[in-house]
């Protein structure tokens, strides 16, 4: 039988435990806030965005990068539920024009032909799953591969070598430098913050994709505050 005094003591203990758990949860949330230099870096100087009122998120990637290939499933999951005020786009990084430039040209050629995104997953698979390494650097091999999928071979090559694609490829190379991209994959948040999966790893060195996209969301929230503070 529980008497009144015992009941009051029990309620006090329950209340104390609730406070303790609340403090622990708050401390855990605080500890999970991204830390500059560990979870992300600042882009210096900040870069202009092309998204107007929307927060810009750019993935600097390379089709030949195995880490970019591994990121794709988790990235697609995040894209399905990204905030409505966020605009995402891919930018092919170019650290070396000879080895990185060809796939950037292919990316922009396909976009110019109205095929942007159609072969995105297939290109990754051809290089990393099917081990078609020459595909990443030889436009003739690319043209043959696309032709087998119904793309006009000559049109692809003409577009690949066009003035417009030349300009966009050069801009990718310039952006890789001005954003100071450390490697691929890397996500730039609103021209101010840079993060990548390699910055968020588990004890066994595997990537913690859940935590990575939590960091991305937190940086987006910070970018949103930054924009609000300018109004």
N, C-alpha and C positions, 0 to 999 in steps of 0.2 A: 504494500500500500504506500503510495507516494503522498506525503503531507505537503501543505502549502509551502513551507520553507524549502523543501527539496525541489518543488516545482520551480520556484523562483531562481534557485541556484542553477537548475538545469537550463532555464531560459537564458540566464546570464552567460552560461558557458556556450550555448548555441550562438548567441549574439556575438560573443567574442570570437568564436571560430569563423563566423561569417565575415567579421572585420578582417581577420587574419587572411582568409582566402581572397578577399577583395584586394588587400594590399599586395599579396603575392601575385595575383593576376595583373594588377597594375604595373608591378615591378617587372613582370615577364614581358608585358607589352612594351614597356619603356626600353628594356634590354634589346628588344627586337627591332627597334628603330634603326634604319640604315645609318652607317657611320662612314663619313667621308674618308677616303684612303683605304678603307677595308671593303665596303660593300659597293662603293661607287667613287668616281672622281669628278671633279668639276671641270667643265670644258672652258678653257681659257685661251682667248676671250670667248664669251658666249657667242653662238652663231645665230644668224637670222633664220626664221622659220618661214615656210611657204604655205601655212595652213590657216591663216587668218585668225579667227576666234577659237579655233580648235587647238588643242595641245598636240604637238607633233612628236611622234615616236618613230624613229628610224632604226631599222636593223641594218648594220653594215655586215655584209656576208660575202662569201665566195662559194661558188658551187663545188670547188675542189676541196673545201674545208670539211673534214669529217665531223667536227664539233657543230658546225652549222646544220649538217645533215641530222645529227642526233637531236638538235634543238627543235627541229620542225614540228614533231607531233605535239610537244608541250606548247609551242608558240601558237599553233592552230587552235588548241584548246583555249588559250588565253584570248585570242582574237575573237572567239565566239561570244565572249562575255566582257570585252573591254568597255570602258566607260564611253558613253555616247559623245562626250566632248573630246574624244581622242581620235586623231587620224594617224593611221600607221602606213608606212611605206618601206619597201626594200630599197637599199642602195648598195650595189656591188662595190665592195672595197677594192682598191688597186694600190698595192704596195710596190709592185714591179710590173711595168707595162707589158713586158714580154710574156710573163707567165700568168698574170692576173687579168690583163686587159682583154684577151679573147672572150672569156666567158661574160665579162661586163658588156662587151659589144653584142654578144648573142642575146643577152638579157634585154638590151635596148632595141635591138633589131626586132625581136619578137613583139615587144611593146609597140613599136612603130607599125608593125603589120597587123595590129589588133589581136595579137595572140598572147598578150601579157598574162602570165599566170597559168595559162593552159597546160604548159609542159613543165612547170616549176618542179613538181614532185618527181616527174619522170627523169628530168635532167640529173637531179640528185641521185636517183636510183641507178641511172646508167653509169655514173662515175663511181659510186661507192658500193653499190650492191653488185652490179654487173662488171665492175673493174675495167670500164672502157676509159682508160686514162688519157688516151690521145684525144678523146672527145673534149677535154678541158682546154686544149691549147690549139687544136688544128681546125680552122674554119671549114675545110673541105670535109673532114670527118663529121663535123656538126651538120653541114648541109646534107650529106648523105643520110644521116640519121633522121633529120627532120623530113627529108623527102620520103623516107620509108613510112612516115606517119601522115603523109598527105600534104605536106607543106611544099610550095613551089620552090625547088632548089635554087634556081637562078635568082628568083626574087629575094630569097633569104640572103644570098651572097651580095646582091646589089645593095640591099638595105644595110647589111652588116658593114659595108664599106662606104656608106653614104655620109654626106656632110653632117646631117642631123645626128646620126649615131656617133660620129667622130666628136661632135661637140658635147654630147651627153656623157660619153666615155671620159673625156677630158675633165668634165665637171666632177665625175666620181673620183677621179684621181686627186683633184684639188680638194674635195671634201674630205677624203681620207687623210690628207695632210692637215687641213685647217681644223678639223675636229680632233686631231691628234689621236686617231684610232689606234689602240694598242695591239689589236689583233682581232680575229673573227671567231665567233660572232660577238658583236658589241651592239648594245642598244643605246641610242642617244635620246634623251628625254628633253624635248622642247629647246634644244640647242644649248642646254645648260649642264645637264648631268649625263654621265656615261657609266654604264654598268655592263657586266657580261657574266655568263654562267660560271666562268673560271673564278669569279670573285666570291661565289657562294657554293662551297663544297662541303660534303659530309666528312666525317672522321676518316673514312676509307678513301678519300679523294674523289669520290663520285659526285656528280653535280646534284645539288638539292634544288630541283626545278620548282618545287612549290615555294620554297623560300625565295628563289630568284624572282619569280613573278610577284611575290609579295613586295620585294624591294622595288620592282618596277612600278607597282601600284602606289607605293608610298612616295616615290619620286614624282609620279604624276600628280599626286595630291599636293606635294610641295610646289610643283610648277603651277598648279591651279591657284595656290595661295600667292605665289609670286605675281601672277597676272592680276589677281584681285587687288593686290597692294599698289598696282600702278594706276588704278582707276581713280 
